[in-house]
């Protein structure tokens, strides 16, 4: 008898040079702790990766049977306190990430468990930082707010991010502790709420486990459920006919967690994403979650008019002179752990200017995310990262 990997997950981040610099902690939910105990499974954390091991027999089948619909759920949280400063994440007060293998799709050999990006449609409008994919699966990021009629071929509108898939709003789920508060839309003085079980992957229709009817003195825009006896898990809550898929755990304060990770044992998933094959043998799938770095407009502010110009040697970043000795990028630039060595400036302090006396200064410092302002450009509100030069 020996242990083998039942499944593993890597969390990658493009802010880091190799994508593997971010570190995370994972904590099994109460139900998952029981499942790990019942199946004799163990979990191991290694920086950006989570491994779950089980005992197997000589045929690589779990020594203890894993029941159909078993769900391995882990709360997760980045260890780096600056993670959200350099990550393209805007969760809000209730939203958290929910990653599960029911959403799995393969891209460039990796099994992503984030929701797949929607196909680009030129007739749609898009917002800054939104991700789409083309027919070939290549990911693009919107560089500004875009009206209908944009083109993926326009480098001022879209950035080609390659054959990847990122965690974005499509993987968000509303998460609550005790007394979930749900919106009432349209506002009403009469609220009828029904709570149904929900497995998150559409594998089961769900069972109604609670209902309540509340009459208010005047129309309200939100309603707090009085139900407190629920066990941690996903639920479909219907408020005046409108569905809300939530995750509720009365023992959790969600500000301590960035989200949930759920790996399900379903035999009707696509074969490549199952934990076991048709013969019950381990497949040991290795799943991926990838995060995108934030972007910001770069600005260089010089002290004197001796600075005659600023440019990127690779032409990847275009700068415009936007004020006295001030140079601002036309499009946002990704934050990165690695310094960007290609920005140069032209310096000439002769008066009157002697073209033969100009010279180029290289290896300029680059803006970072430690001090960010805001700027409106291209009808879009951007973060602004400024570097003050001593020239």
The 8 nearest C-alpha neighbors of each residue, nearest first, counted from 0:
[[1, 56, 55, 54, 57, 2, 62, 59],
 [2, 0, 54, 55, 3, 56, 53, 57],
 [1, 3, 54, 53, 55, 52, 4, 0],
 [4, 2, 52, 53, 5, 54, 1, 55],
 [3, 5, 52, 6, 283, 51, 53, 50],
 [4, 6, 283, 52, 51, 53, 3, 281],
 [7, 5, 283, 284, 4, 51, 285, 50],
 [6, 8, 50, 285, 49, 286, 51, 284],
 [9, 7, 286, 49, 48, 285, 287, 50],
 [8, 10, 48, 287, 47, 11, 288, 286],
 [9, 11, 288, 47, 289, 287, 48, 8],
 [12, 10, 289, 18, 19, 288, 290, 9],
 [13, 11, 290, 18, 14, 289, 15, 291],
 [12, 14, 18, 15, 291, 292, 290, 11],
 [13, 15, 335, 292, 12, 336, 334, 16],
 [16, 14, 18, 13, 336, 17, 20, 12],
 [15, 17, 18, 337, 336, 14, 13, 20],
 [18, 16, 19, 15, 20, 13, 12, 11],
 [17, 19, 12, 15, 13, 11, 16, 20],
 [20, 18, 11, 17, 21, 47, 12, 15],
 [19, 21, 15, 18, 22, 17, 12, 47],
 [22, 20, 19, 47, 12, 23, 79, 11],
 [23, 21, 46, 47, 78, 77, 20, 79],
 [24, 22, 77, 78, 76, 47, 46, 25],
 [23, 25, 76, 75, 77, 78, 26, 22],
 [26, 24, 75, 74, 73, 23, 76, 27],
 [25, 27, 74, 73, 75, 28, 24, 72],
 [28, 26, 73, 31, 32, 72, 74, 29],
 [27, 29, 31, 30, 73, 72, 32, 26],
 [30, 28, 32, 31, 27, 33, 231, 34],
 [31, 29, 33, 28, 32, 34, 72, 27],
 [30, 32, 34, 28, 33, 71, 27, 29],
 [33, 31, 29, 35, 30, 34, 27, 28],
 [32, 34, 36, 30, 31, 35, 37, 29],
 [33, 35, 31, 37, 36, 32, 38, 30],
 [36, 34, 40, 32, 38, 33, 37, 39],
 [35, 37, 33, 39, 34, 38, 32, 40],
 [38, 36, 34, 35, 39, 33, 40, 63],
 [39, 37, 40, 35, 63, 36, 34, 65],
 [40, 38, 36, 37, 35, 53, 41, 54],
 [41, 39, 53, 35, 38, 52, 36, 51],
 [42, 40, 52, 51, 35, 53, 39, 43],
 [43, 41, 51, 50, 52, 44, 40, 49],
 [42, 44, 50, 49, 51, 45, 41, 52],
 [45, 43, 49, 48, 46, 50, 42, 24],
 [44, 46, 48, 47, 49, 43, 50, 22],
 [47, 45, 22, 48, 23, 44, 21, 24],
 [48, 46, 22, 10, 23, 9, 45, 21],
 [49, 47, 9, 45, 8, 46, 44, 10],
 [48, 50, 44, 8, 7, 43, 45, 9],
 [51, 49, 7, 43, 42, 6, 44, 52],
 [52, 50, 42, 5, 41, 6, 4, 7],
 [51, 53, 4, 41, 5, 3, 40, 2],
 [54, 52, 40, 2, 3, 5, 55, 39],
 [53, 55, 2, 62, 1, 61, 3, 0],
 [56, 54, 61, 62, 59, 60, 1, 2],
 [57, 55, 59, 58, 0, 60, 62, 61],
 [56, 58, 59, 55, 0, 60, 1, 62],
 [57, 59, 56, 60, 280, 55, 61, 281],
 [60, 58, 55, 56, 280, 57, 281, 61],
 [59, 61, 280, 55, 58, 56, 279, 281],
 [62, 60, 55, 63, 54, 64, 53, 56],
 [61, 63, 55, 54, 56, 60, 64, 53],
 [64, 62, 61, 38, 65, 39, 54, 55],
 [63, 65, 61, 66, 62, 38, 60, 279],
 [66, 64, 63, 38, 67, 69, 61, 264],
 [65, 67, 69, 64, 68, 264, 265, 38],
 [66, 68, 69, 264, 265, 65, 266, 263],
 [69, 67, 264, 265, 70, 263, 66, 266],
 [70, 68, 264, 67, 66, 263, 71, 65],
 [69, 71, 263, 262, 72, 68, 264, 261],
 [70, 72, 262, 31, 261, 263, 69, 73],
 [73, 71, 261, 260, 31, 28, 27, 70],
 [74, 72, 27, 260, 26, 28, 259, 25],
 [73, 75, 259, 26, 25, 258, 27, 260],
 [76, 74, 25, 258, 24, 256, 259, 257],
 [75, 77, 257, 256, 24, 23, 78, 25],
 [78, 76, 23, 79, 22, 24, 82, 75],
 [77, 79, 23, 22, 80, 76, 24, 21],
 [78, 80, 82, 81, 77, 22, 21, 23],
 [79, 81, 82, 78, 77, 83, 84, 76],
 [82, 80, 84, 79, 83, 85, 86, 78],
 [83, 81, 79, 84, 80, 85, 86, 77],
 [82, 84, 86, 85, 81, 88, 80, 87],
 [85, 83, 81, 82, 86, 368, 293, 87],
 [84, 86, 293, 292, 83, 82, 334, 368],
 [87, 85, 292, 293, 83, 88, 84, 291],
 [86, 88, 293, 292, 291, 85, 89, 290],
 [89, 87, 86, 90, 83, 167, 293, 168],
 [90, 88, 91, 87, 168, 83, 94, 86],
 [89, 91, 94, 88, 95, 92, 93, 171],
 [92, 90, 94, 93, 89, 95, 88, 173],
 [91, 93, 94, 90, 254, 95, 253, 173],
 [94, 92, 173, 174, 91, 95, 175, 90],
 [95, 93, 173, 90, 172, 91, 171, 174],
 [94, 96, 258, 171, 172, 257, 90, 173],
 [95, 97, 258, 171, 170, 172, 259, 98],
 [96, 98, 259, 170, 258, 260, 171, 172],
 [99, 97, 260, 113, 112, 261, 96, 259],
 [100, 98, 261, 101, 112, 262, 102, 260],
 [99, 101, 103, 112, 102, 262, 263, 272],
 [100, 102, 99, 200, 103, 268, 112, 263],
 [103, 101, 100, 112, 114, 99, 113, 104],
 [102, 104, 112, 100, 111, 101, 110, 113],
 [105, 103, 111, 110, 102, 106, 112, 115],
 [104, 106, 110, 109, 111, 108, 107, 103],
 [105, 107, 109, 108, 163, 162, 104, 110],
 [106, 108, 109, 162, 105, 163, 110, 136],
 [109, 107, 106, 105, 110, 111, 162, 104],
 [110, 108, 106, 105, 107, 111, 287, 286],
 [111, 109, 105, 286, 287, 104, 103, 112],
 [110, 112, 287, 103, 104, 113, 286, 288],
 [113, 111, 103, 100, 99, 102, 98, 287],
 [114, 112, 98, 111, 166, 170, 102, 115],
 [115, 113, 170, 102, 169, 116, 112, 103],
 [114, 116, 113, 117, 164, 104, 102, 169],
 [117, 115, 131, 132, 130, 114, 118, 164],
 [116, 118, 131, 132, 119, 115, 130, 133],
 [117, 119, 132, 131, 133, 120, 116, 134],
 [120, 118, 131, 132, 133, 117, 121, 123],
 [119, 121, 122, 123, 118, 148, 147, 124],
 [120, 122, 148, 123, 149, 147, 150, 119],
 [121, 123, 147, 120, 148, 124, 149, 146],
 [124, 122, 147, 121, 120, 125, 146, 148],
 [123, 125, 146, 147, 145, 122, 126, 144],
 [126, 124, 145, 144, 123, 129, 146, 127],
 [125, 127, 144, 129, 145, 128, 143, 141],
 [126, 128, 143, 144, 141, 142, 129, 125],
 [129, 127, 141, 140, 142, 126, 130, 143],
 [128, 130, 141, 140, 127, 126, 125, 131],
 [131, 129, 140, 139, 116, 128, 141, 138],
 [132, 130, 116, 117, 139, 119, 118, 138],
 [133, 131, 138, 118, 137, 136, 119, 116],
 [132, 134, 136, 135, 137, 118, 119, 138],
 [133, 135, 136, 132, 118, 137, 119, 138],
 [134, 136, 133, 137, 132, 162, 138, 118],
 [137, 135, 133, 132, 134, 162, 138, 106],
 [136, 138, 162, 161, 132, 133, 135, 139],
 [137, 139, 132, 160, 161, 131, 162, 163],
 [140, 138, 159, 158, 131, 160, 130, 132],
 [141, 139, 130, 158, 157, 129, 128, 142],
 [140, 142, 157, 128, 127, 129, 143, 156],
 [141, 143, 156, 157, 127, 128, 140, 331],
 [144, 142, 127, 141, 379, 145, 156, 126],
 [143, 145, 126, 127, 379, 125, 146, 378],
 [146, 144, 125, 124, 143, 126, 149, 147],
 [145, 147, 124, 148, 149, 125, 144, 123],
 [148, 146, 122, 124, 123, 149, 121, 145],
 [147, 149, 121, 122, 146, 150, 123, 124],
 [150, 148, 121, 147, 145, 146, 151, 156],
 [151, 149, 152, 153, 121, 148, 156, 157],
 [150, 152, 153, 157, 149, 156, 154, 139],
 [151, 153, 150, 154, 157, 156, 149, 155],
 [152, 154, 155, 156, 151, 150, 157, 149],
 [155, 153, 157, 156, 158, 152, 151, 159],
 [156, 154, 153, 157, 330, 142, 158, 329],
 [157, 155, 142, 154, 153, 141, 143, 158],
 [156, 158, 141, 154, 142, 140, 151, 139],
 [159, 157, 140, 139, 154, 160, 141, 142],
 [158, 160, 139, 161, 138, 157, 140, 137],
 [161, 159, 138, 139, 158, 140, 162, 163],
 [162, 160, 137, 138, 163, 159, 139, 136],
 [161, 163, 137, 138, 107, 136, 106, 160],
 [164, 162, 161, 138, 106, 165, 137, 160],
 [163, 165, 138, 289, 115, 111, 166, 116],
 [166, 164, 289, 290, 167, 291, 163, 113],
 [165, 167, 290, 113, 289, 170, 288, 164],
 [168, 166, 169, 170, 165, 88, 171, 130],
 [169, 167, 171, 170, 166, 90, 96, 89],
 [168, 170, 167, 171, 114, 166, 116, 115],
 [171, 169, 168, 114, 96, 97, 167, 113],
 [172, 170, 96, 168, 95, 169, 94, 97],
 [171, 173, 94, 95, 97, 96, 174, 245],
 [172, 174, 94, 245, 93, 95, 246, 175],
 [175, 173, 246, 93, 245, 247, 94, 172],
 [176, 174, 247, 179, 246, 248, 177, 173],
 [175, 177, 249, 248, 251, 247, 252, 250],
 [176, 178, 249, 179, 227, 175, 248, 250],
 [179, 177, 224, 223, 225, 180, 227, 176],
 [178, 180, 175, 224, 223, 177, 181, 176],
 [181, 179, 223, 222, 224, 178, 221, 182],
 [180, 182, 222, 221, 223, 179, 183, 238],
 [183, 181, 221, 220, 184, 222, 180, 238],
 [184, 182, 220, 221, 186, 185, 222, 181],
 [185, 183, 186, 182, 220, 187, 241, 221],
 [184, 186, 183, 187, 220, 219, 182, 239],
 [187, 185, 220, 184, 219, 218, 183, 188],
 [186, 188, 218, 189, 219, 185, 190, 183],
 [187, 189, 218, 215, 217, 214, 219, 216],
 [190, 188, 214, 187, 213, 215, 191, 212],
 [191, 189, 213, 212, 239, 192, 214, 188],
 [190, 192, 212, 239, 238, 211, 213, 189],
 [193, 191, 238, 211, 237, 210, 190, 239],
 [192, 194, 210, 237, 236, 209, 195, 211],
 [193, 195, 236, 209, 207, 208, 235, 210],
 [196, 194, 207, 235, 206, 234, 208, 205],
 [195, 197, 205, 234, 206, 235, 207, 233],
 [196, 198, 234, 205, 233, 199, 235, 195],
 [199, 197, 200, 233, 203, 201, 202, 196],
 [200, 198, 197, 201, 233, 202, 101, 244],
 [201, 199, 202, 101, 198, 102, 203, 197],
 [200, 202, 203, 199, 198, 204, 197, 101],
 [201, 203, 200, 198, 204, 199, 265, 68],
 [204, 202, 201, 205, 198, 197, 200, 199],
 [203, 205, 201, 202, 206, 197, 196, 198],
 [206, 204, 196, 197, 203, 195, 207, 198],
 [207, 205, 195, 196, 208, 204, 197, 194],
 [206, 208, 195, 194, 209, 196, 205, 193],
 [209, 207, 195, 194, 206, 196, 210, 193],
 [208, 210, 194, 193, 207, 211, 195, 226],
 [211, 209, 193, 192, 194, 212, 208, 191],
 [210, 212, 192, 191, 213, 193, 209, 224],
 [213, 211, 191, 190, 192, 214, 210, 189],
 [212, 214, 190, 189, 215, 191, 211, 188],
 [213, 215, 189, 188, 190, 216, 212, 217],
 [216, 214, 188, 217, 189, 213, 218, 219],
 [215, 217, 188, 214, 218, 219, 189, 187],
 [216, 218, 188, 215, 219, 187, 214, 189],
 [219, 217, 188, 187, 186, 215, 220, 216],
 [220, 218, 186, 187, 221, 188, 217, 183],
 [219, 221, 183, 186, 182, 184, 218, 222],
 [222, 220, 182, 183, 181, 219, 180, 223],
 [221, 223, 181, 180, 182, 224, 183, 220],
 [224, 222, 180, 179, 178, 181, 225, 221],
 [223, 225, 226, 178, 179, 180, 222, 181],
 [224, 226, 178, 227, 223, 211, 179, 177],
 [225, 227, 224, 228, 178, 229, 209, 179],
 [228, 226, 229, 225, 177, 178, 249, 224],
 [229, 227, 226, 230, 249, 177, 225, 209],
 [230, 228, 227, 231, 226, 249, 248, 247],
 [229, 231, 232, 228, 248, 249, 247, 227],
 [232, 230, 248, 247, 229, 249, 233, 246],
 [231, 233, 246, 247, 230, 248, 234, 197],
 [232, 234, 246, 197, 245, 198, 247, 196],
 [235, 233, 197, 196, 245, 195, 244, 236],
 [234, 236, 244, 195, 243, 197, 194, 196],
 [235, 237, 194, 243, 193, 242, 234, 195],
 [236, 238, 242, 193, 241, 192, 240, 243],
 [239, 237, 192, 241, 240, 191, 236, 242],
 [240, 238, 191, 241, 190, 237, 192, 183],
 [239, 241, 238, 237, 242, 191, 192, 193],
 [242, 240, 238, 237, 239, 243, 184, 236],
 [241, 243, 237, 236, 235, 240, 244, 238],
 [244, 242, 236, 235, 245, 237, 241, 238],
 [245, 243, 235, 234, 236, 242, 233, 246],
 [246, 244, 173, 234, 233, 174, 172, 243],
 [245, 247, 233, 174, 232, 234, 173, 175],
 [248, 246, 175, 231, 176, 232, 174, 245],
 [247, 249, 231, 176, 250, 251, 175, 232],
 [250, 248, 177, 176, 251, 247, 231, 175],
 [249, 251, 248, 176, 252, 177, 231, 247],
 [252, 250, 176, 248, 249, 253, 175, 177],
 [251, 253, 254, 176, 255, 250, 256, 175],
 [252, 254, 255, 256, 251, 175, 176, 174],
 [253, 255, 256, 252, 257, 92, 93, 251],
 [256, 254, 253, 252, 257, 76, 251, 75],
 [257, 255, 76, 253, 258, 254, 75, 74],
 [258, 256, 76, 95, 75, 96, 255, 259],
 [259, 257, 96, 95, 256, 75, 97, 74],
 [258, 260, 74, 97, 73, 75, 96, 98],
 [259, 261, 98, 73, 72, 97, 99, 74],
 [262, 260, 72, 99, 71, 98, 263, 259],
 [263, 261, 71, 99, 100, 70, 72, 260],
 [262, 264, 70, 69, 265, 68, 71, 261],
 [263, 265, 68, 69, 67, 274, 70, 266],
 [266, 264, 267, 68, 268, 263, 67, 273],
 [265, 267, 268, 264, 273, 67, 277, 275],
 [266, 268, 265, 269, 270, 273, 202, 264],
 [269, 267, 266, 265, 270, 273, 272, 101],
 [270, 268, 271, 272, 267, 273, 266, 103],
 [269, 271, 272, 273, 268, 276, 267, 266],
 [272, 270, 269, 273, 284, 268, 282, 110],
 [273, 271, 270, 269, 284, 268, 274, 100],
 [274, 272, 275, 270, 271, 268, 264, 266],
 [273, 275, 282, 264, 281, 283, 284, 5],
 [276, 274, 281, 279, 280, 282, 273, 277],
 [275, 277, 279, 278, 280, 282, 281, 273],
 [278, 276, 279, 275, 280, 266, 270, 273],
 [277, 279, 276, 280, 275, 60, 281, 58],
 [280, 278, 275, 276, 277, 60, 281, 61],
 [279, 281, 60, 275, 276, 59, 278, 282],
 [282, 280, 275, 283, 60, 59, 274, 5],
 [281, 283, 275, 274, 284, 276, 280, 273],
 [282, 284, 6, 5, 4, 281, 274, 285],
 [285, 283, 6, 282, 286, 272, 274, 7],
 [284, 286, 7, 8, 6, 283, 110, 287],
 [287, 285, 8, 110, 111, 7, 284, 9],
 [288, 286, 111, 9, 8, 110, 10, 112],
 [287, 289, 10, 111, 11, 112, 9, 113],
 [290, 288, 11, 165, 12, 10, 166, 287],
 [291, 289, 12, 165, 166, 11, 13, 292],
 [290, 292, 87, 13, 86, 12, 165, 293],
 [293, 291, 86, 14, 87, 85, 334, 13],
 [292, 294, 87, 86, 85, 334, 333, 291],
 [293, 295, 333, 332, 331, 334, 292, 296],
 [296, 294, 331, 382, 383, 332, 384, 381],
 [295, 297, 331, 383, 328, 332, 384, 382],
 [298, 296, 384, 328, 327, 385, 295, 383],
 [297, 299, 327, 385, 326, 384, 386, 328],
 [298, 300, 386, 326, 325, 385, 387, 327],
 [299, 301, 325, 387, 388, 324, 386, 298],
 [300, 302, 388, 324, 390, 303, 387, 325],
 [303, 301, 390, 389, 388, 300, 324, 304],
 [304, 302, 305, 301, 390, 306, 324, 323],
 [303, 305, 306, 324, 307, 302, 323, 301],
 [306, 304, 348, 347, 303, 346, 307, 390],
 [305, 307, 346, 304, 308, 345, 303, 324],
 [308, 306, 345, 346, 305, 304, 347, 309],
 [307, 309, 345, 344, 306, 310, 346, 320],
 [310, 308, 344, 343, 345, 326, 318, 342],
 [309, 311, 343, 342, 312, 318, 344, 308],
 [310, 312, 342, 314, 313, 341, 316, 343],
 [311, 313, 341, 314, 310, 342, 343, 315],
 [312, 314, 315, 311, 341, 316, 342, 310],
 [315, 313, 311, 316, 312, 317, 310, 341],
 [314, 316, 313, 311, 317, 312, 341, 332],
 [317, 315, 314, 311, 318, 328, 330, 329],
 [316, 318, 328, 329, 314, 315, 311, 310],
 [319, 317, 328, 327, 329, 326, 310, 316],
 [318, 320, 327, 326, 321, 328, 329, 317],
 [319, 321, 326, 325, 322, 327, 318, 324],
 [322, 320, 325, 326, 319, 327, 323, 324],
 [323, 321, 325, 320, 324, 326, 300, 327],
 [322, 324, 325, 321, 304, 320, 301, 303],
 [325, 323, 301, 304, 322, 300, 306, 303],
 [324, 326, 300, 322, 323, 321, 320, 299],
 [327, 325, 320, 299, 319, 298, 321, 318],
 [326, 328, 298, 318, 319, 297, 321, 320],
 [329, 327, 318, 297, 330, 317, 296, 319],
 [330, 328, 317, 318, 327, 319, 331, 296],
 [329, 331, 328, 296, 142, 332, 155, 316],
 [332, 330, 296, 295, 294, 142, 333, 328],
 [333, 331, 294, 295, 296, 334, 330, 297],
 [332, 334, 294, 293, 292, 335, 295, 331],
 [333, 335, 294, 293, 292, 14, 332, 85],
 [336, 334, 14, 337, 333, 15, 338, 292],
 [335, 337, 15, 14, 338, 16, 334, 367],
 [336, 338, 335, 339, 16, 15, 14, 334],
 [337, 339, 340, 336, 365, 335, 364, 366],
 [338, 340, 341, 337, 365, 342, 364, 362],
 [341, 339, 362, 342, 338, 363, 361, 364],
 [340, 342, 312, 311, 339, 343, 313, 362],
 [343, 341, 311, 310, 340, 363, 312, 361],
 [344, 342, 361, 310, 360, 309, 311, 341],
 [345, 343, 309, 360, 308, 359, 346, 310],
 [344, 346, 359, 308, 307, 306, 358, 309],
 [347, 345, 306, 358, 357, 305, 307, 359],
 [346, 348, 357, 305, 349, 356, 306, 358],
 [349, 347, 305, 350, 346, 352, 357, 306],
 [350, 348, 352, 351, 347, 353, 356, 305],
 [351, 349, 352, 348, 353, 347, 305, 356],
 [350, 352, 349, 353, 348, 354, 347, 356],
 [353, 351, 349, 350, 354, 347, 348, 356],
 [352, 354, 355, 356, 349, 351, 357, 350],
 [355, 353, 356, 357, 352, 347, 349, 358],
 [354, 356, 353, 357, 358, 352, 347, 349],
 [357, 355, 354, 353, 347, 358, 349, 352],
 [358, 356, 347, 346, 354, 355, 345, 359],
 [357, 359, 346, 345, 356, 347, 360, 344],
 [360, 358, 345, 344, 346, 361, 343, 357],
 [359, 361, 344, 343, 345, 358, 362, 346],
 [360, 362, 343, 363, 359, 342, 344, 341],
 [363, 361, 340, 364, 342, 341, 343, 360],
 [362, 364, 361, 342, 365, 343, 340, 360],
 [363, 365, 362, 366, 386, 338, 339, 340],
 [364, 366, 363, 367, 339, 338, 386, 342],
 [367, 365, 386, 384, 385, 297, 364, 368],
 [368, 366, 369, 384, 365, 334, 370, 385],
 [367, 369, 370, 371, 384, 85, 366, 334],
 [368, 370, 367, 371, 84, 384, 366, 85],
 [371, 369, 368, 384, 372, 367, 385, 383],
 [372, 370, 384, 383, 368, 382, 369, 373],
 [371, 373, 383, 382, 384, 370, 374, 385],
 [374, 372, 382, 383, 381, 371, 380, 375],
 [373, 375, 381, 380, 383, 382, 376, 372],
 [376, 374, 380, 379, 381, 378, 377, 373],
 [375, 377, 378, 379, 374, 380, 381, 329],
 [376, 378, 379, 143, 375, 144, 380, 329],
 [379, 377, 376, 375, 380, 144, 143, 145],
 [378, 380, 377, 376, 375, 144, 143, 381],
 [379, 381, 375, 374, 376, 373, 378, 382],
 [382, 380, 374, 373, 375, 295, 383, 379],
 [381, 383, 373, 295, 372, 296, 371, 374],
 [384, 382, 372, 296, 373, 295, 371, 374],
 [383, 385, 371, 297, 366, 296, 295, 298],
 [386, 384, 298, 366, 299, 297, 383, 387],
 [385, 387, 299, 366, 300, 298, 388, 365],
 [388, 386, 300, 299, 301, 385, 389, 302],
 [387, 389, 301, 390, 300, 386, 302, 299],
 [390, 388, 302, 301, 387, 303, 300, 386],
 [389, 302, 388, 301, 303, 306, 305, 346]]
